[in-house]
Amino acid sequence: MDAGAEAWDRLDEDTFIDNFHNAIWLPRTYLCYEVEHPGQGSGIPPGQDKGVLRNKSDPDPTLSRHAESFLLEQIQSWNLDPEHQYRVTCFLSWSPCADCAQRMAEFLGDNSHVSLNLYASRIYSVGQYEQGLRTLKRAGASIAIMTYREFEHCWDTFVLHQGRSFQPWQGLYKESQKFSETLHRILQAKAGRRWGIPSSGLGGISSGSFPKARLVRGMDPWHHDPRDPLEKISPGTFLFHFPSLCYASGRKLCYLCFHVEGEGEEDSWYDLGVFQNKVYLQAPCHAEACFLSWFRDQNLPPEEHYRVTWFLSWSPCPTCAEDVIEFLEEYRNVTLSIYTARLYYFWDPDFQDGLYKLWCAGVHLDIMSFEDYEYCWETFVDHKGMRFQSWDLLRDNDLLAEELQDILGGEASSRLQPGDSHGKAVPQPVGQNQVCVIGGRQCLLTAWANWLLSLLFECLLNGACRLPTPIRSTMNPLRREIFYHQFGNQPRAPRPFHRRKTYLCYQLKPHEGHIKRLQNTKKRHAEIRFIDHIRALQLDRSQRFEITCYLTWSPCPSCAKELAVFVQDHPHIRLRLFASRLYFHWRWKHQEGLRLLHTSGISVAVMRLQEFEDCWSNFVDHQGEPFQPWHKLEQYSESITRRLRRILEHPQNNLETNFRNLHI
């Protein structure tokens, strides 16, 4: 079979279901691949950075070829530049046989500039397959079983689905879990004894048992090697260890990327690097403990204040949480922010309690956002010019963010942070005709109780009990710093690195009635709360209304569908949406959501200077100060506008237009 020809063809729906169904055992092997590369000058021919291959059967075994062989031949024919880094991701209906695994391992050994990620629907259990998989793993390949998310990605990318969404078959989750457990046993069978790594838990720590792993000054976990942090990690290490997953098997190592910045004069101390946990039979030395010991040895002047930021692949265990709290009590001149890719044993009460104690001690905790991943890629990864690609790094990002907020009390992102006298805008129990909806979580207090509690905080923090004076008619006007950070349209969030959440500000015209204060409830986006509130107003259908919304992020696909239904049910309401940024704009479903809004008659546009000024004027507690545009605001708006325009111009519509204009 000609691999090149096959690579151009997408699978039809039946072929994909029949061959990738993890409970149906057809003998054919299909391999869907995609290559992430630095762009121009990569050496990959146009159109060949993704494709579909299948095995070639023949009565003569010597003439049979496996799909993996076709892939290796194709990659070798490209003559990839060794100065660049390439990442190949494969989705296979069957895991590689022993021979193919050996050849792929040899290929990785000869091509250190190529990293390989394999996702298999089923495990091929013939011959020395277990040894082959372990050999491939030791060569640096990432091997995992396809879950719902991988099946859905394959469906969206490699299947001619005619716009239909992926429908999971019965037993998908059960079979996927079964194969995952089998693969885990295979890969750990000898690796644990060889390296002395226990078979469960990060660094040998299991739930309910937390041996002290504290590094004190002078303790050297690297023995005779330098104990300074790493400067960079490889792209493969970052892409394997930092995905935002609820359940991540096989990732026993923890990586801590840090930067420390003194807040004194211009020549203040600054450093950054990466620590990795070290595993010993007696006790594990966690990455957090390594950093604390290293920081103590710097002997920094105590009169200067230091801002420390961690980007962790796993959140701290209870023991490390205790050590961090003791460290912060010892170093009062240090503030710490922790951004984690995943939550370690987030269902265990001891681990939850550790995170909550960290937050109470003044540590800022959050799940890594797109901007955090991009910053880590540029700062801590030896990417050799390879562009940052994030489609599989933020898989469970939203779920983990919700879990963390539940752990911290359901309203952690909105609470008063220690040392911040204005951590949350003091709410008013009543409002007028403009509302600001924050994409966070609902507090378990009533609106009046929440208002009184905020007044109490104001009294305690300011040393005087006084009622806040409403400055404008907008309910809960945004603080200026929140507006600049959350509505900023920069590709990367400016320092300090805080998660950019969803804020929705809207104005209803004309309307003289009372508008209540809105709060998001659990698992309900700001757009859905907005719809619920407008429906509750029961606006007169004999009148025409216009609603203008300003959003920090464009709506997700689910919210887009709800908004489309809303305007269909309310033809007397004209809805205009202005977004500062596009949410996951590279994903097909999110693009479809934006197109659905557009075709439903909802005006969708990108916020420009005029919209930012209007939002500032109506929804921000600006104290009479004019809006100050940030650097390149209009340039960023223009770039996002072009991207939105390309999304709204559906490729199929362009094709039909070209056919109509074709003259023979």
N, C-alpha and C positions, 0 to 999 in steps of 0.2 A: 504494500500500500504506500502510496505517495504521501508522506507526512505533510509536506507543504500544502498539497491540495486539500487534505482533510482539515488542516488547521483553519481554513477560511470558512468552513461550514459550521453553522450552529446546529444544535440538536433539536429535533422536533420534540413535542411534549411527551409522547408515548415512549420514545427512545430513552429520554432522560428518566422517566418514572420506572420503566422496566429494568434499566441497568443500574440506577443509583438507589433503588428501593432497598433498604438495609434488611428487609425480611424476605426478599426474593433473591435466589442465588442463581443468576444467569452467568454462564461461563465467560462472557465477553468482558474486556476491560476497557473502559473509557477514561481518558485523562484530559481534564480541562485545566489549562494553565494560563497564568498571566505574569508578566515580568514588570517589575518596577525598576526604572532606570533613570539616569540623570537628564534625559531629554536629548537635545540635539547633540550629535557626535557620539551617541551611545553605541553605534554599530549595528543596531537592530533594524532590519529592513522595515519600512513602513507597513503597518497592518499586521505584523507578526509578533507584536508584544503580547498577544493573547490568542488562544485558539483551542481546538478540540482535536485530540488524537485517539486512536484505538488500536488494539492489537491486531496482528495479521496472522490468521490461522492457516495451516497447510498440512496435508497428510504427511509430508516429509518434515519431521521435527526440526531438521537443520535449517529449513526455510521459514519457520515460524518466527515472528518478531513481536516483541512486547511494546506496548505504548511508551514505556519508559525509555526504551532504546531509541525510538524515533525522537523523543524529546531531547535526549543527550546529543544525538547527531545534529539536530536542528540548532541547538545552542552553540555547539562547537563550530558550526558553519558560519556563525555570525562574527567570529574573531573579536570577541568583546575586549574593550580596552581595560587592561589590568589596573589602570590608574583610577578607574571608577568602581563603584559598588553596585551590584545588581542583586535583586531579590526575586527569586522565582517561587511562586505559590502554585501548588498543584492540588486539584481535587480529583480523587481517583475512586472508581467504583469498587476496586479491590486494592488492598495494600500491595506493595512490591513483593515479588518472589525473592528468594534468597540470592539468585544470580543478579537480578536487577538491582537489588539493594547493595550488593557488593560493587557493581559498576558505578552506581550513583555515589557511593562512598569514595571510590577512587577518583571520580570526577571532582568532588568537593576538595579532596586532598591536593589535586593539581590546579584548582582554580579557587584560590582563597578570596578572590574578589566577588564570588558568587555565593549567596546564601540560599538555602532551600527549605521551604515549608511544605509539608505534605499533610493533607487531610484525606482520610480514606473512609468510604462508606462502610466497608466490611474488611475483615482481616483474612487474607489469603493464607490458609493453614496447610501448606503442602511442603514436604521436605524440611530443610533447615531454615524455615522462615523466621523462627524466633531469633536465631543467631544473626540472620541477615538484618532484621530490624534493629537489633542492638548494635551491630556494626555501623549501620547508617546513622543511628543516634550518636554514637561516639565520634563519628566524622563531623558532627556539628549540625546535622539536619534536625529540624523541628518536626515531630511526628505526632499527629493527633487524629481522633475520630471525628467525622463530620457530625455536627449537631444541627438543630433546626436553622440556625443562622447561616451556616455554611451551605446547606441545601437551598435556602432562600437566595443567597448570593449567587450560587451557580444558576439557579432558575432565572434570575434577573439578568445575568451576564452572558450565559452561554446557550440559552434556550429560546427558540422562536415561540414565545408565549402569547403573542397577539394581544398584549396588554393585560392578560389575566395574571392575577397574583398567585404565588405559590401556595398550594393547599397541602398541609402535612397529611401523610397517610396514617392509618391506625397502627399503633405500635412503634412509630418513629422514635419517640423519646425513650421507650423501654429498650429497644434494640441498640440505640446509640449509647445508652448508659452501660449496657452489657458489654459492648465492644470496647468502650473506654476502660472499663475495669480490667478486661482481658489484656488490652494493650499496656496498661499500667503495670500489671504483673509481669508481662514479658520484658519490658524495658528496665524494671527494677530487680529482676531475678538475680543478676550478677553484679549490677552496678553498685548496689548497696554494700555487698561484702567487699568489693574491690576498693571502694573509696571510704568505707567506714561510715556511710550515711544511713541513718535509720530509714525505714520504709514509709513512715508517715510523719506528716507535720513539717513545718519549715524549720530546718536546722535541727531536727530531732525533738522539737517541743511538741507535745501532744496536749489536747485539751485537758485542763485540770491539773497539769504538772508543769511548774515554771521554775526550773533550776536557775539559781542566780548566775548571771553571765556577765557581771559587771567588770569592766576594764578600769583598773586604777592607774594612776600616773606611774609610768615606768614599765607597765606590763606590755609585753611585745607579742601580739598574737601571730605575727609573721615569723617568729623566731629570728633567724639571721638575715631575713630580707628587710628592705627598707619599710618602715611602717607609715610612710606618707601615703596619702590617697592616690588613686588612679587619676590620671588627667582625663582620659576618654575611655569609652567602651565601644565595642564594635556595633555596627548596625544590627547584625543578627542577634546579639545579646539584648539590645534594647527592644527590638521588635518581638522577641520571644518572651522576655521577662516583664514587659510593661503593659501588655494588653489589659484593658479594663474589663475583667471577667468576674462574675459572681463565683464561679467554680473553676479553678485553674489547676489541673492536675500536672504533676511533673515539674513544677516550678518551685523547687526547694530553696533556691538561693534568693536572697533579698539584696537589692541594690538601693543605695542611698546617694542620690545626686544632691550636692549642696552648694550654696554660695553664701558667704559671710561678708557683710558690708558694714564698715564702721560709719557712724553718722556724725563724724567730727568734721575736721577741715578737709580740703581737697585731697591732701595726701594721706587720708585715712586708710587703714589697713583693709585689704580686700583679698579674698581667696575663694577658690571653688575647686571642686573635684568630685570623686566618686568613691564610696566605700562599699565593700561587699562583705556579707557575713562570712565568718570562718567557722568551720565545723570541727569539733574535737570530740573524742569519746567521753571525756570527763565533763565538759560543759561547752555549749555553743557560745561563740563570741558574736553577738549580733551587730549588724551594721550600725545601729544607733549607738551601741556601747563603744564601737570603734571611733565614731565621730566625737563622742563626749570626751574620751580619753585624749584624742588628738587635740581637741580644742583646749583642754586644760594645759597641755604641754606647750601651747603657744605663749603662755605668760603675757597676755595682752594687758595693757594699762587699764585699771578698773574705772578710771574716771571717764572713759569714752563709752558710748552706747553702741551696741552691735545688733544688727538685724540679721537673723539666720533664717534661711529658707531651705527646707528639705523637699525633695521629690522622691518618693519611696515607691518601690514596686509592691510592697506589702505594708499595711499599716502596723504600728508597733504592737507587740505583745504586752500583756500586763506587767511583766517584769521590766521591760524597757520603758513603759509608761511611768512606772515608779521612779526609775533612774532619771528620766527626763525631768520629772517634777522636782526631785532633789537637786538636780543640776540647776534648774531655774531659781530655786530658793537660794542656792549658793551664789549664782551669778545674776544679781538683780539688774545688771546693766545689759542683759540679753533678752531680746524678744524673738520668739520662734513661730514660724508658720510651716505647717506640714501639709503637703499635697500628695495624696496617695493614689496609685493606680487601682489598687484592690484593697478590700477589707479582709483582714486575716481573722478567720473564725468569727465572722460577724454575728453568728447566731448564738455564740457562747456568752452567757451573762458576765463572766469574768473579763472577757475581752471587751465587751460593751462598756463595762464599768471603767476599764483602763482608759478608753477613749474619752469617756465623759469626764474623768478626773483631769485628763490633759486639758480639755476645753475649760474646765473650771479654774485651772491653774494659769489661764491666760494664753494658751496655745491656740493659734488659728488653725482649724482643721477643715479640709475640703477634699473632694475628689478631683483628680487632675482633669482639667478642661482641654479643649483643642489647643488653646494658646499655650498651656503648660507643656503639652507634648511637643509642640513646635519649638518652644524655647529650649527644652531639654535636647531635642534633636540637634539644634544649632549649636548648643553650648557644650554638651557632654558626650556627643556621639562623633566618632571619627568617620563621618559620612562620605568623605572624599568627593564632595560635590553632588551627591545623590539627593534628589529632592525628597522632602518629607511627604510621605503618603500615609493616610490615617484611617483608611476605610475599616480595618479590622482592629484598630487600637481602642476605639471608644464603643465597643459593642454594648456592654452593660453599664455604660456611664450614668445614664439617668437612673437606672435601678439602684446602683450603688450610692448615688447622691441621695436618693430617698431613704435608703437604709441608714446612711450616716445621720441624716436629719432626724430620723426616728430615734437613733441611739442617743443623740445629743438633746433630745427632748421635743422634737417635732417642729421647733421654731428656732433652731440654732443659728441659722443664717440671719435671722432678724433680731436676735437678742443683743443686749448691750454688751459689747466687748469690754474686757477689763481695760481701764485706762481711757476709755472713749466715752465722754460725757454725752455724745450724741450718736450712740450706736444705732438708735432707731428713732425715726421721726415720731414725735409724740402724737398719738392719734386723737382726733376729735370725734365725739360720738355722733355728730351730725355733719352734713355737707350740703353743697349747692349743686351747680350743674356741670361740674367737672370732676372726674374720678381718676385716681392712679391705682392700678391693680398690679401688685407685685407677684411675680411668679414663684412664690415660696410656698410655705405650708401654713395651715390654719392653726392658731394657738387654741388651746383647749379652754380659753376664757371667753365670756361673752364680750361684746363690744364695749359695754360700759365698764365691766370689770377690768378689761385690758387698758382702757383709758385711765381709770383710777390707779392701776398699777404703774403705768407710765409716769403719772404725776408723782407717785411715791418715789420712783427712781430719780426723777428730776429734783425732788426735795433733798434726797440723800446726797446726790452728786454735787449740787450747787450750794448746799448748806443753808438753804432757805426754802420754805414751803410757799410756793407761789403758783398761780395758774398760768400756763403758757398763753400768750396773747396770739390769737389767730391773726395772721398777717394778710391772708388772701382767702378767696372763697374756695379755692381748690382743696379737696379733702386730702389730708396727709401730704402736703407738698414735699417733693423730693429734696433732700439735701443736695447742695451744689456738688460736693465731691462724688456723691453717688451718681448724679446725672452724668458728670464728665466721664466717670469710669464705665458705667453700665451702658450708656448710649454712645460711647465712642465707637467710631467705625474703623479704627485702626485694625490691620490684619492681626496684630498681636496686642494683647491687653498691656497697657503701660504699667510700670511699677507703681505701688506694690502689687504683686500678682494675686489678685482675688478673682474668684469665679465670676464670669459675666452671666448673670441670670436673665430671666425673661421679665421685663416690665412692660405693661400695657397702659398707656394713658389715652383717654378718649374724651371727646366733647360732643354733646348731642345738641343739635340745632333744628328748629327752635324748640325750647322746652322751658316752661315756667315752674314745673312741679318739683317736688323734693326728690333728691337722689340719695340713696342710702350708701353707707360705706361698705365696700366689698373686701372680702378676704378670701384667698384661695384655700380650698380644702384639700385634703390628701388625695393625690393622684388626679387632680383636676387642674388643667392648665388655665392660665389667665384668660385665654380666648373663650374657654368654656364658661368660666365664671361671668365673663362679659355677656355672653349670649343669655345665660340664665337671668341676669339682672335686667337686660332689655326686655326679655319676654315678660318678666314680672311687672314691668311698667304698663303693659297693655296699652300701648300707644294707639291713639285714634287712627283708624285705617282710612278715614276720610281726609287726613292731612298728610303732607309730605315731610319727611324728616331726613336729615343728613347727619351721619356719624363719622367723625374723623378719628382714626386710631393711630397712635405712634407706638411702635414696638421696637424693643431692642433686638429681637430675633424674629425673623419671618415665621409664620405658623408651620407646625409640623403637619404631616399628611393627615392625621386624624382630625386635628383642629380645622384644617382646610376643608375637609368634608363637612364638618359640622357648620362651618361658616357658610358654605355653599347652600346647605339645606335651610339655614336661617334666612338668607336673602330670598330664597325661593318662596318661603312661607310668609315673608314680609315684603311684598313688592312696593309698599309705600315707604320703605326705608332705603336710602342710598348709603352704601358703606364704602369708605375709602381707607385703605391701609398704607401706611408709610413705615417701612422697616429700616432700621439703621444697618443691620447686617442680615445676610442670608444664612438660614440654619441648615447645615449639612447639604449645601447646594450641589455637591458632587454626586449625591445619591439619587438614583433614578426616581424612587418613590417621592422624595421631597420635591424634585422637579415636577413630577406629575401633580403634586398637591398645589404648587404655585400655578400651574397651567389650569387646574380646575377652578381656582379662585378667579383667574382671568376670564375664563369662558363662562363663568356664572354671573358675570357682570360686576364683579367687585373690582374696584380700581386698586391695583397693586403697584406700588412705586417705592423707590429708595429715598430715604430722607436726604435732603440737601440743606444748604445753609439756611434757606427760608424756613424749612420745617424745624430744624434744630432751634432757630430763634423763636419760633412760635411755641414750641414745646417748653423751652426755657421760660418764656414769658408767662405761660399759663399753668405750668405744673411744677415749677421749681421755687423753693424758698430762696430767691436770689438776693433779698435784702436791697433791692433797687439797683443792683449791679447789672451791667449789660452782659450779654453772652459773649464769651471770648473763644473764638474758633481755635481748635488745636491745629497743629502743624499738618498740612496736606489734607485737611478735611474735604475740600472740594475735589481733590484728586482721587481720594478714596471713594467718595460718592460716585464719581464718574465711572470708576472701575467696576464698582458693584452694580451700577446701572447697566453697563454693557453686559455684565454676566447675566443679570435678570432678563435683559432683552433677548439674549441667546436662548435662555431657558423657555421663555414664553413663545418664541418662534419654533413651534414643534417641527422636528425634522420631516415628519410625514407630510405636513402641510406644505413645506418647502418643496418636497418631491412632487406632490400633486401640481403645485404651481408651475414647476419646471416642465412637466408633461403637457400642461395646457398651453404653455408658450412654445412648445416644440413644433417646428414646421418642417415637413419632409418635402 
